[in-house]
């Protein structure tokens, strides 16, 4: 019998490598029995199904939690936790993993199993500082930086919220770039505005939308510049961005990132 990890379809776990034939020492043979001894965690359904498919291709017999009562939690039961606590006999107890409620309950179990006082069990949060001395442990007000550190290419920790927000918008609805050549003296749009779209619509199949958009670009630019002397081009771009964004949303129910580029000549 072989006990291994990977019942949730984790790609680097032993069972996944065994099922795909990539494990160095273990292979599945026709007629083998594989027991997936855990229910599927929500979100892992596709990975687990792919794992079952690979195992079935090898000719193995598969049993899982929907076929019989074989689910086994990956987390220790309360009494096992208390047994470990009694073996270790700590003077102070600081749960460090899981949601706050889970750690709070774990601290209560330590008080029950060991007779610890509340001040001997500390439930902290990321960034909080615990001052440890020979005969005491104290949660102090001091904090240390404990946020996520984003690694982006060669940059470490230099990804700002605005960059992440832009990437979320781009990944959701794409980008819509407007390039308009405007006469600096008259405020009139010269030629037809150029439009570049990525991840929003396929330009060749959206000719009517682009035609209406170009007309609106010309109208917005010329109406806005006619009311300004001198022209504030930053303001014109802001107005154009807002109007085109609203127009595209009405037409498509999507909000791409609109980037207007005005070239004054």
Steps between C-alpha positions, in 0.01 A plus 500: 500500500627847409380812682571818305392861463291654225130420551415861408668478160806706594724487189829440687363251754601135489167367374493739204851394399412134544186539289687680222785247501756756617580342838844340512409203719125435481278413204133409487416164343171372367287369785664712771268670749527872571305650792455877502444541872381862506198689374567757229577849627283755313705640215700180449231313306667526159845404630359198686302390195813519283681290761225236493516494121874436503466222758216339304710504183755284681229239565473548876185463710409828671305551822407844628286669765180492292519122472562417866578665835877531461556871556791578732577856600846639450468684832556343840195438723474696825598209723813433293598865532454480876709182513789675325464795737524269801814340360670836435375673818567860389512788748351730238288420197478711179292355213654618172298352212141530381222755530476705820202301628688173447804626689278637777335159539842333498609725785189398695586133446848568642346655811273196542772240439783664696326722751668808351375841602359734230813718521710193417324451166549776243291537185676749276474630143747550219731788588433496875803467727519254789760587764646175633692486828610214721178490699257705294353556155331831428318633194624858456364791295799510266444375146731398218427504123324177407320572173530297182820566306434492126774366275470631144784407269816642653305731730424393856244691703465784249159406355251764612124467539435714193709263286311196628168676443598585142593138435168382639312736267709394200448131574124548542393730214811586300633832377364757251750756370384814317744705291363831375691767306356841590564841345639710783360823355145391419449200732376296204587131465707433192440175314325204657613414855702180528377231739706214641323230700644201684289253699179702448350447153626360171528812288418336167169373636404824679498752216168658600615548860827654384320730255273633776795530737700707250206736450467541877874564538486779243191655659634485858839647409360784290224587749743502793774702328251758372428605860866547596744778422773392547425129474578280798591178321512297823140597568402410144650153541319449831165596345567280197595204721183532708264544203648216295507268802130565567416456131683167474333373816155584363579317179683195638446488880878490535745758632836482325783727609460803271826682418455816291805639321461848353763629258485877462621635165 
